[in-house]
């Protein structure tokens, strides 16, 4: 029998106790890989641009950092290259149109992973929100359990994508008695039922307050199991 590396054995034991931590590690690795890949593409893109005949007198002029929120990845910081004549415009990394604030409202009938991805995508603004006691409660950080959520998603065909988007819009418009119901409250998280699986809220922001962990939020709010967020 082949001996296992002690570090891997210890990692398995840690993740057995807390699968939330495993997902955080995976997310961090994904962000790092996406950031490195896009930075290399941007460098190659400006080199190709400056190699064009009409840019023969133009040169690189350093770079500046800019944050981007990428759906399914979250917030990343990229090095945006510049040229001396300010002619270069990346076609690889572009700025999306401004998000309508109505799109940031959480629809609890969606799948847990879909809500989680929405929170991550809007973390830099305008942020996702729900209603608690008739007031907006921004949701800044969440996590989902691999055992209770559908993580696998691959666009196999154009028809597959179309069917998924149609189903997504249908789930957004549907209502249910269970979705949005608080299942469990601890100092670390508030667990909420969704249309498929559950999601744990880790950091929130009440109106006119700063972003805070759940432990701090609970000090001034009587959140109990069975309460429903809308």
N, C-alpha and C positions, 0 to 999 in steps of 0.2 A: 504493500500500500504506500502510495506516494505521500510524503510528509507535507502538510500544508504550511504556508508561511504564517508565522505567529500573528503578524499584523492583520492578515485577512481573517484569521480565526477571531481575533478581538473585535474586528469590524462587524463580523456577522453577529456576535453576541450583543454589541451595542445596538445594531439596527433591529434585532429581534425585540428589544425592549422598547424601542421608539421608532416606528416606521416613518413618523413625521420627519425625523432627522435625515433619514435616507433620501426622502424626496427633496429636502433642502440641498443636500450634497449634489444630487443629480442635476437640480436646477442650476446650481452654481457652476457645475462643469459645462452644462449646455451654454450658459451665458458666456463663459470664457471662450469656448470654441467658436461661437457665433461672432464674438467681438474680434478675435484674431483673424478669422476668415475674411470678414468684411473689411478690416483694416488693410489686409494684403490686397484685396480686390480694388480698393480705392487707390492704393499706391500704383497698382498696375494700370488702372484707368487713366490717371493723370499722366503717366509716362506715355501711354498710347496717344493721348490728346496732344501732348507737347511734341510728339513725333510727326504731327501733320505738317504739311508744307506751309500752311498759312500761320503756323505758330513758331516759325524758325527763330524769331528773335525773342520769344517768350521763354520764361524759365520758372522753375518752382519757387515758391515763396513761403516755405514752411507749412505749418498746419495749425488748426485750432480744434479744440475739443468741443463736442456737442453731444448732448444726451438724446437718445431716441427710445421710444417705447415700441417694442415689436410684439405683436400679438403672438401668444404662445411661448414667448421667451421672457418678456418683461423689459425693464429699463437697462440699457447698455450705453456706454460712453465710447464714441468713436473719434478717431483722429481724421478730421476733414482736411484734405490737402488743398493748398491755394497756389495760384500762379500770380506772377507780377502784374499782369494786365487784367486780372479779375475776370477772365473769360471762361474759366473752367466751371462747369456745372455737372455734378455727378448724375448719371442716369441709373446708377445701381442703388444708391441710397437717396431717396427723395422724401420730401415732407408731405404727409397726407393732408387732405382737406380737414378743416377744423371739425372736431367731433361735436355733434349736437348734444346738448346736456340731457335731452330726453333719452339718449342712447345709454347714458350712464346709470339709469335706474335698474336695480337688480330685479330680475324676474325669477322668483324662486322656483317656478315650475320647470326651469331649465335643468339640465344635468349638472351635477356637482362640479365636474371638470370644466364645463362651459362657463359656469359662474366664476370659478377660480381663474380661468384664463382671462375673463373680462376684467376682473380686479387687477390682475397683473398688467394687462394692456393699458389700462387707464390710470395706472399708479402715478404718472407724472401730470395728470390732469385730463379731464375735470374730476377724476376719481369716481368710483362706483359708489352708489348709496342705496340705502333702504330707509324705511320710515319706522321710527320708534317713538311711541307716544305722540304721534302726529308731527314729529320733527325729523329732519334729515339726519341720518347717521351714516357718515362716510365709512366705507370699508377699505382699509389700506392693505391689509395682509391676511391671507387665508392659507389653508392647506387642506388637502383631501387625502383620504385613505385609499391606497391601491386596491384594497379588498372590496371597497364599496363604490368604486367609480370606474368608468370606461376610459382607460388611458389610450388605448389603441385607436388611431385614426389615420387612415391613408386614403388619398384621393386616387382611386383605381381607374375611374373613367369619368368623363364629363357628366354622364348621366348619374353616376354615383354622387358627385358633388352637388348636382342639381337637387337630387332627392334629399341629401343631407340638409341643404339650405332651406328647402321647403319644410322639412321636419323641424328645423330650428325655429323658423318663424311661427310655426303652429304651436310649438311648446311655449314660446314667448307669450302668445295670446291666450293660452289656456289657463284656467284657474283650478285649484284643488284645495281641499280642506287641510291636507297635511303639509304641503309645501310652504316653507317659511316658519314652521313650528320649531321652537327651541327644544332640543332633545336632552341636552346636558349642559351644565354650567360648572366650570372649574376656574381656578385662578389663572390658568394658562389659555383657556379657549372657551368659546361659546359654540356648541355644536348645533347646527341647523339642518332640518330636513329639506331636501330639494326634490325635484321631480324624479331624480334617479340618484340614489346615494345621499350622503350627508357631507356637509362642509364645515370646517372649524374656522371661526373668526378669531384672529390673533391680535390684530391692531385695528382700532376704530378711531373716529373723530366726531364727537357730537357737535352740534351747531355752536359757533362762537367759542370753541375750545380747540386746544392743540391735539395733535395726534397722540394716542396713548395705547398702552398695552391693556389687555382685557382686565388684568388684576387691578389697574388704576381706575378703569371705567366702572368696575363693579362697586367701588367704594362709594360712589354717589348715585348708583342706580340699582333698584331692586329687580334684578333680572332673575326670573324663575323658569323652571321647566314647564312647558306647555304654553308659554307666551308665544304669540305669533307676530312675526315681522312682516310688513307688507310693502 
